[in-house]
Amino acid sequence: MAEKVFRGRTEDAELPFLSAEFWKAGLKVVGVVKDVFMAGEQKCYALELVTPVTLDEEEVDRVAIGSMAGLRMAFQAARLNGLCVGDRVVLECTGKTPSKKPENSARVNFDIEVGRATSAF
């Protein structure tokens, strides 16, 4: 029986995160979900972007986004439990809502549109 060999490097999977600090009202990213992974207890998504974004003065076309509260709420409003590999995503920041607790950061609000092949259902 033939043996399959799999190889990978940590550096090949490393992606910069689009953190809450990255998002500003009107900022939009468009991409395709390439992977769904866990970072601790947080579900995250690897996106290949249609148009690169600038992070730390470097243009990147592959990023990760975590399950920020505002993103989870946008999923809920769209009647989604989350994203799937292959989803086409348009994600736009609509602003930030200050926290009622001074020790917490502001919630990033999103408008999301997801295109999913019907075979994914």
Sequence and secondary structure as in RCSB ss.txt:
>XXXX:A:sequence
MAEKVFRGRTEDAELPFLSAEFWKAGLKVVGVVKDVFMAGEQKCYALELVTPVTLDEEEVDRVAIGSMAGLRMAF
QAARLNGLCVGDRVVLECTGKTPSKKPENSARVNFDIEVGRATSAF
>XXXX:A:secstr
         HHHH   B  TTT  TT EEEEEEEEEEEETTEEEEEEEEEEEEEETTEEEEEEEE   HHHHHHH
HHTT SS  TT EEEEEEEEEE  SSTTS  EEEEEEEEE  GGG 
